């Protein structure tokens, strides 16, 4: 019978304080265990990639970290204090934001409106404060600054989002997320369905987010992208954490062997 060895030791990071820690996370659905005792830590300004085949537990883990589901057992720590994420708003309040593959953008709205979607700014002056009018000028200015801070250039902020490229839409979704997060950005397959040039734009954007001090958890099937951008790579298989590799320890062949079980960690 094949044995999967779960590793929970953090590789060569003894002096840093983690901003997010998972301790022995288990998620069961009836008789099915989707996540089985996963433990790891995330540190400021790093990119931690999650890789694994379909059914490895990546989506389940991301769901727990984003507050969309709660673990059956185990817990999360934020800045080394136990945190309970019972809904996405709890993760957001802890400074953790998630961008899913569908991006959740309103294509008929402009760039600024999408950056403030669900968090619209109401005017504080004149009749607007009584009538609930939006402060569109402030939202446009704040949107321009948010994009500029991570070196994103979109010439026309009044353009409908449907008119923008896939890479630009991904950039808007990421910019919206990091506007409201202080600790960690969770990205679910951010380069999927993008052209080569747009994929590189997104990878450069992830680098800029990391340089700002925000940590990134990247879920991706694109192993070349993982090897290009990640500081550490966590391999999941059948709901268990097989190992966490430093980038210099990994290559495509070894990752495939770990993902498929041809190599034991």
N, C-alpha and C positions, 0 to 999 in steps of 0.2 A: 504493500500500500504506500502511495506517495505521501511524503511528509512535507509540510510547509512550515518553515521556521520563521516565527515572527520576531523581528528585532525592534527594540524600543530604545536603544542607546542612541543618544544624540552625538553626532559625529563632530568631535573637535571644536566644540563651542562652549567651553566650561565657564568662561568669564562674562558671557552676555546674558542679559535678562530677557526671557521670552515675553512677547506681547500676547501670545495666544498659545495655550497648551491643551492638547487632548490627552486625557488619561483613561486608558482602557475602555474606549468607546465600543459598545455593543448595540446593534439594532436588529431586532427580530420582528418578523411578520408571521405570526402563528408558528409553524414549524420550520420556517425558513430564516436562517441567520444571514442577513445581508452584510453585516459588519461585525467582526469578531475580535474584540480586544485591541483596537488600534490606538496607539499612543505616539505622539510626536509633539514637537514645539516649533513655533514660528518666531523668527527674530526680525527686528526692525530693518527695513531696507534690504530684504532678501527676496528672491524669487524661489519658491518651493514648488516644483512641478509634481503633479500626481499622475502617474501613468499606470495602465493596466488594461486588460482586455475587457470587452463587454461583460458585465456582471461581476467585475472585480470589487465593486464597492465605492467607486469614485463619486458617483452621483449621490449615493446615500450619505457619504461623508460630507460632501458639499452641502447637502440639505440640512444636516445637523449644524454645521458651522454657520450657515446663513439664517438659522432660526426657523426654517420651514418644517422641520420635524425634530422631535426630542429623542435622545438615546434611550434604549431600554435600560441600560446601566452604563456606568462610567460618567465622567463629567468634563466640563470645559473650565479652563482658568483664563482670565484676562488680567494681564499684569500680575500674575501669580495669585489672584483671588478667584475663588469659585464663582462662576457665572452660570445663570440659568437662562437659556434662550428658548422661550416658549412660543415665540412668533418672530417674524422678520424684524419688526420694530425693535425688539430687544437687541438683536445683533447690530442694527443700525445705531442704537443708542450707545453701544459699546465701541463704536467706531469701525464697524465692519460692514462693507458693502459688497454686493454681488452683481455681476453682469452675466446673464444667461445668454444662450445662443440666439434666442429670439429678440434680444436687445430691449424689448418692451418700449419701443419708440412709437410715437404717434406721427405717422408719415405725412399727415395733412397739416401738421403744425410746423412752425419754423424752429430754427436751432435754439434760440433762447427759450421758447416755450417748452421745448423738450428737456432742456437742462433743469428747468424749474417745475417739471410736471409733478403734480401732487404737493409741491411746496411753493406755490405761486406767492409772489410778494404783493400785498395790498397797499395801495397808496395811503400815506399818512397825512396827506395835505388836502385842504379844501373839501369839497363835497365827496371826493373819492373815498375818504376814510369812513364816511357814513354809508355810502352806497356800495362799498366793496369793490370799487374799481381796481384793476390791476395796475401796478406801477411798471408799465412796460419799458420805460426808459431805463429804470434801474436794473431790471432783469437783463436787458440787452447789454448794459455796461458790465454787469457782474458776469454775464456769460462770456463776453469778450475777454475779461480778465482771467476767468477760469481756464479758457482755452489757451490763452497766451502763457499762463503759468506752466503748462506742460507742452508748450511749443507746437500747438495745433493751429494751423491757418485755414480758416474757412472764410473766404472773401465776403460772402453775403449772408449775414446772420438772419436776414428776413426770408431767405429761400425756404421753400417747403422741404422737409427732410427727405421726401420721396425722390427729390431731384438730385440728391447727393450720392456719391459712390459708396460702395459697401465699406471701404476703409474709413471714409468720413463718418458714416453712421456708427461704426464701431467706436471711433474716437469720441463721438458725442456721448455714447452710452458710458464709456469709461470716464470721460470728463464729468458727467453727471454724478457718477458713483463716487469719485474721489473728492468731489466738492463737499460731500456729506460724510466722508469717512476720515478718520484720523489715524487708524492703526493698520488695517488690512483690506486689501481688495481681492475678491475671489472672482476668477475668470473661468467660465465654462466654454471651452473650445472657441477662443476668440478669433482664430484664423480660419475656422471652417467656412467653406463656401466663398472664400475670397480668392482673387487672383494673386499671382506671385508678388507683384508690386505692392498691392494692398496688404498682403500678409507681412511684408517687411515694414510697412508703415506702422502696423499694430505692434510688431516686436520692438521697434524703436520707441513707441509710446510706452510700452511696459518698462523699458529701460529707464525712461524719464520718470516714471512713477516710482520706481525703485530708488532712483537718485534723490527723490524728494524725501526719502525716509519711510515711505509707506511700504509695508510688506505686501507681497503678491503670492497668492496660491493660484497656480495655473493648472487647469485640467486640460490635457491635450493628448490626442492620438498621433500628433505630428512629431515624431521623435527627433527629426533634424531641428525643428524649432525648439524643442525642449533642451537639446544639447547646446543650442546657440544662446539661450536666454537664461536658463535656470542656474541658480547657485547650488541647489541640492535637488535630488530627484527621489521621490518616494514611490516605490513599486508596490502596487496592491494586486493581490491575487486571491480570488474566491473569498473576498471579505476580510482578508488578513493583510497586515503590513509585512511584506517579505523583507524589505530592507530600505534604508535611506542611504543614497550614494552622494558623495561630493561630485561636482561636475567632472573633475579631472579623473575620477574613478570610472566614469561611464563612457560607453560608446554604443552605437546602434546595435551591434551584435550582442553585447552583454545585456542590454535592456530587453531585447527580444527573448533571450534565453531565460531571463528572470521572470518576464511576463508569462511565458508559456510553461515554465516549470522545468525547462531543460537544464537550468543551473540553479542549484540550491544556494541561498545566500550564506 
